[in-house]
Amino acid sequence: MEVVFHAHNAIISDRMKQRASRGLLKLSKRLDRVVDALVRFHQDGPIRRVEIRLNAAGHRDIIAEGSSRYYGPALRTALTHLESQMSREKRETKHPGPDAVRA
């Protein structure tokens, strides 16, 4: 899995990039065929925001966001939201409803 980092009006430490990469690697094991992830760090005054976009083959893009006064808690919130969306995506893929199109 390739992880791309973008920093908008922000300076991101290598340690923060490592934390994001470790968290994404751990979560990517739960979803099949994860291709890449885009992590955006934004700073707007006192608010720091982290947005994560995960791209997996055969799935729609999963987007999660977290904001806080510091990047650590914002990253943790974004990863938590990503985890809940991934479990929902995995459930929907495994058990399609009666309206699902079958080939």
C-alpha positions, 0 to 999 in steps of 0.5 A: 500500500502506498501512502501519500502525505499532503500538508496544507499550511502545516509542518508535519514531523516524521514521527506523525507520518510514521504514526499515520502509516502504522495506523493505516497499515494496521487498518488496511489488513481488515479490507482486501486489496487496498491500493493506496491512501492519501493523508492530508494535514490542514492547519487553520489557526488553532485548529488542526485537521487530518483527512484520510482517503483510502482507495481499495479495488472493488470498493468505493473510496473511504474518507474520514476526517478528524480535527483537534487542537493538535495533530495527534488527537485529530489523526486518532479521530480520523483513524477511528472514523476510518475503522468504523467505515471500513467495518461497515463497507466490509459488512455490506460487501459480504452480505449484499441486500436483496436489491443487489445486482447479480451477474 
